[in-house]
Amino acid sequence: MSEPAGTSSNGGSADASSGSSQDVSRGPRTHGTVARLFHWAVVLMVVVQIPAGIAMTSEPLGGFADPLYILHKGLGSVLLLVVVARVLWRITHRPPSFPDFMPPREQRIAHRTHMALYALLLVMVLSGYVRTVGDGYPIELLNAIGVPPLLPSMPRLAAVMLVVHQFAVIGLVGLAAVHVAVVLKHQLVDGNTVLERMWPPVRKS
């Protein structure tokens, strides 16, 4: 999801069109426009997906189960494409440098946390797709645009992927919570303006 203070998510093209501020000696100091768009798109979709996933299996909300399942499966397919695209963008674009206030040990932890967040996102969306298609369930959004199932029916693997999916969600939420806490600590307690590094790419009034 997002980058721990000073961690890298990418998009850090050095030119002005990328939306990054630059220090000649250290390279870009904020994430580029594309990286920010990827970041916030993923955040928004995950924020919708997790409550929808909980609600659709909750007995008190049984009357809303069908539309929630359709939403969860369709948005999950979009999230899968966005996450894969974001990972490819991150691999092919150098991220900004770590802030000077971060000691080397914290930089290493931030980098590993960021990689773990990418990994959990990939596991979550891929396991969700395998669980759905492998168990023979339709994905209405993909059906509507003519995308056929990419996997055969395999209920045993689908059952395993359901468990993997659930643990990936738990891990993602836990790690993202730690990440947000660290960012807020830097921003609000230490007075380091880390939020500017990944703030949405909108014009300031």
C-alpha angles and dihedrals in degrees: 000000000000128000122259110240104298095002120130132252103156148228091118102153110164099224125094093247091065092066093240127132111225140213110199094218097045106025126235115355099196133045119266126250096261093050091049092050091050091047097052094039089056092045093051094047093047090048088056097039100054097051090043090052091051094043096049091059096042115107096217089058095045092123090064096044098105098052090041091052090049091049093046095049095043096045089043090059091052090046090052091057093044093049093049090048091048093051091050090049091050092050093050100041126062113236124227121273121269114263116264092240092065114091117223094257092054090047090055091049091048092051093049091046090052092050090049090052091053091048093049091048091052093046091048097051096039094047090048091054094046092047092052101042095034090057092051098252118145124239100216097198093054092044090052092056094042101255109146124213109279094207135053123240110284110159096178093057090042090057091052091047091054090061091044089050093052094049091046090055092050092048092047094050092048095048093043090052090054090048093051091047091053092048092049091047090054092044103041105025104030096032094232111147095226095143090072089067093069104016114142111276097250129134116258115232 
